[in-house]
Amino acid sequence: MIGIDWGTTSFRAYRLDAGGSVTDSTEHPGGILTVPPGGFPAALRAAIGPWLAAGERRVLLCGMVGSRQGWQEAPYLPCPAGPAEIAAAVVPLEFEGAACFLVPGLTARDAGGVPDVMRGEETKLVGLLPEIGAAEALACLPGTHSKWARLAGGRIAGFATQFTGETRAVLLQHSILGRLAEPGPESEAAFRRGLRRAREPGGLLHHLFGTRALGLMGDLAATETASYLSGLLIGHEVQAVTAEGLPPGPVHLAGSETLARAYALAFAEHGITHRRHADDIVARGLARIAETIAWP
Amino acid sequence: MIGIDWGTTSFRAYRLDAGGSVTDSTEHPGGILTVPPGGFPAALRAAIGPWLAAGERRVLLCGMVGSRQGWQEAPYLPCPAGPAEIAAAVVPLEFEGAACFLVPGLTARDAGGVPDVMRGEETKLVGLLPEIGAAEALACLPGTHSKWARLAGGRIAGFATQFTGETRAVLLQHSILGRLAEPGPESEAAFRRGLRRAREPGGLLHHLFGTRALGLMGDLAATETASYLSGLLIGHEVQAVTAEGLPPGPVHLAGSETLARAYALAFAEHGITHRRHADDIVARGLARIAETIAWP
């Protein structure tokens, strides 16, 4: 089969054997934002044509390709949901005679009744579940919109998104904080300083202005501003999540090398143990969901 | 005398009589960002020429005009500072034979030792002080960078800045939250809903993403997004400040009509009493500092 993670700005495809192992993979920068209206079948054909020609007939897609802005909308499935519920809710797509399905995103409501949504991360979480089993656990998938999911009984019980990565990006690119920043290597010392600052009183909005005041007073180098700001925001994120209580056992962390290292430092600052997982759990999740689908 | 508040994006000048009353005033949109290098004397002449021609010979300026990006830098004065300390630290300017001084900004350090800065607000606070006397009090000056100052003994004991207004602006203009927003009248209901949301667990970064999820799920109208976001951010600001404890008596609030109304709603949500002051306290502050200056 072919498994695909098609996000807003990225495209990753995996060719998987009957046991769910990746035998080939391909990656393009072309996320759904680069696809013209009606252009999804052609974009997919261009990306996986050789595998189709080699006889693959099953295609499973997850990510923003199933959103309103994507190929076709796959409605959000409410939590709790596991591989069985997700597989039962996949949405069929017309695509060149192949059996083709979209994985639905998930929705959850927090204690305040406010909804949350994910698309693509549910498949990564399904890929993580076999390593966790039925235990209660917390998973952290850092990114532009970091996802924190509570797992229990082999399903995704609920989750909450933190707007950390996008907040960092817009502040650096468009606010007065970015005007002080100069490019430089990532500074672990400045990042840790931001993490520690996040634990002090005053609130995130005060700490943000402090980044500027530190720069003005010569207490923070312009080349360290971006790392300090990352520490500040990730520190506030980890603090807000842990304030609600953690299940026993380590936090399960899966993300890019850079983000995973940053979050590992934040966990250490808070005395939280964690277990790092490979970033390609999405392929395992696609294989797991595919096992349960009633393919035509 | 002539008193001037010259900020990053605004210019306000007051003609004051010997008793400190405003006899005339003028306003321009031209903040210091619109002044070409070396252009400050000409810009000031254009704005207050008629008053100089009528015989005024004393000019006192406050605001970003005294910053590194302004006419000349007036170094920050450390808190605690009152009218006497501020008047003793004004910086003389060469300007067409008039006696001309710049009011210094203030700096303070918070409990974590991190510096904070203000320019222009110190003069507003001096304008407030006669109404407060020697009592311990908290003043709130909302704006792009909201200032919260602790007053005691007729001086500014310390202060903290909250990056609320600018955070709101960059999120609405440049983040995915703004892409959902549509222009509409300010909604007090949506603003209050944001205020209440800010009191729930999860943290600001989670609440921000919730704005998007509410929109996606049809739980928040696109025209209400901006008001909801204001409530969320101002709610987090007020909560962070009040978590550190409030002095007895009302919070002293001075700002534009729109912002003062918004903060008044936030105070009510938190059961905090407040007293509203006129927004033009800057003229009173300029007059008060001028009284203490040793004019040539």
Chai-1 contact restraints between the chains, C-beta under 6 A:
chainA,res_idxA,chainB,res_idxB,connection_type,confidence,min_distance_angstrom,max_distance_angstrom,comment,restraint_id
A,G112,B,E200,contact,1.0,0.0,6.0,A-B,restraint_1
A,V114,B,G210,contact,1.0,0.0,6.0,A-B,restraint_2
A,P115,B,A213,contact,1.0,0.0,6.0,A-B,restraint_3
A,P115,B,M217,contact,1.0,0.0,6.0,A-B,restraint_4
A,D116,B,A213,contact,1.0,0.0,6.0,A-B,restraint_5
A,V117,B,A213,contact,1.0,0.0,6.0,A-B,restraint_6
A,V117,B,L216,contact,1.0,0.0,6.0,A-B,restraint_7
A,H145,B,F209,contact,1.0,0.0,6.0,A-B,restraint_8
A,A160,B,H206,contact,1.0,0.0,6.0,A-B,restraint_9
A,T161,B,F209,contact,1.0,0.0,6.0,A-B,restraint_10
A,Q162,B,L205,contact,1.0,0.0,6.0,A-B,restraint_11
A,Q162,B,H206,contact,1.0,0.0,6.0,A-B,restraint_12
A,F163,B,L205,contact,1.0,0.0,6.0,A-B,restraint_13
A,F163,B,L208,contact,1.0,0.0,6.0,A-B,restraint_14
A,F163,B,F209,contact,1.0,0.0,6.0,A-B,restraint_15
A,T164,B,L205,contact,1.0,0.0,6.0,A-B,restraint_16
A,E166,B,S175,contact,1.0,0.0,6.0,A-B,restraint_17
A,V170,B,V170,contact,1.0,0.0,6.0,A-B,restraint_18
A,V170,B,H174,contact,1.0,0.0,6.0,A-B,restraint_19
A,V170,B,S175,contact,1.0,0.0,6.0,A-B,restraint_20
A,H174,B,V170,contact,1.0,0.0,6.0,A-B,restraint_21
A,H174,B,H174,contact,1.0,0.0,6.0,A-B,restraint_22
A,S175,B,E166,contact,1.0,0.0,6.0,A-B,restraint_23
A,S175,B,V170,contact,1.0,0.0,6.0,A-B,restraint_24
A,E200,B,G112,contact,1.0,0.0,6.0,A-B,restraint_25
A,P201,B,E244,contact,1.0,0.0,6.0,A-B,restraint_26
A,G203,B,A240,contact,1.0,0.0,6.0,A-B,restraint_27
A,L204,B,L204,contact,1.0,0.0,6.0,A-B,restraint_28
A,L205,B,Q162,contact,1.0,0.0,6.0,A-B,restraint_29
A,L205,B,F163,contact,1.0,0.0,6.0,A-B,restraint_30
A,L205,B,T164,contact,1.0,0.0,6.0,A-B,restraint_31
A,L205,B,E237,contact,1.0,0.0,6.0,A-B,restraint_32
A,H206,B,A160,contact,1.0,0.0,6.0,A-B,restraint_33
A,H206,B,Q162,contact,1.0,0.0,6.0,A-B,restraint_34
A,L208,B,F163,contact,1.0,0.0,6.0,A-B,restraint_35
A,F209,B,H145,contact,1.0,0.0,6.0,A-B,restraint_36
A,F209,B,T161,contact,1.0,0.0,6.0,A-B,restraint_37
A,F209,B,F163,contact,1.0,0.0,6.0,A-B,restraint_38
A,G210,B,V114,contact,1.0,0.0,6.0,A-B,restraint_39
A,A213,B,P115,contact,1.0,0.0,6.0,A-B,restraint_40
A,A213,B,D116,contact,1.0,0.0,6.0,A-B,restraint_41
A,A213,B,V117,contact,1.0,0.0,6.0,A-B,restraint_42
A,L216,B,V117,contact,1.0,0.0,6.0,A-B,restraint_43
A,M217,B,P115,contact,1.0,0.0,6.0,A-B,restraint_44
A,E237,B,L205,contact,1.0,0.0,6.0,A-B,restraint_45
A,A240,B,G203,contact,1.0,0.0,6.0,A-B,restraint_46
A,E244,B,P201,contact,1.0,0.0,6.0,A-B,restraint_47
